[in-house]
């Protein structure tokens, strides 16, 4: 059973973000998640952190955080990524719903963390964002390897890459596992 609804969020800059949600138990990428809302609040509260940056969002889901970024962050480009067909269709619909007031180049790509690289996607991010993406133990290693690959080199402009990963502490074991895998692949983090 799938329940479809639309939700509109008002931003402080008098713009809005409207997203289509589809509550479906087997598709986690079709709803808003708490960490995505908090990451969007960070974008709105500190637009200077995002100004003139090319931002890549991993596991964009419905695209809420990236759409807030594209409407208020002052970025040069925002690239939203996810994986499954259903999630990508919904993500692209949400992008189409929000094209008015977009202040940067906005793209979406299907991205399989075990297969794709920044080179295959033709992107050059200086900031990588991800929210509520450490819920699946099986995907954590691939996520950490992608983050390591992205953070191991500077962008073509020479700017050092950074990542912001936000997660909700639902299951301490999964968070500890994520932090452990980050350490094992050579990533340092601030919690």
Order of alpha helices (4+ residues) and beta strands (2+ residues): beta-beta-alpha-beta-alpha-beta-alpha-beta-alpha-beta-alpha-beta-alpha
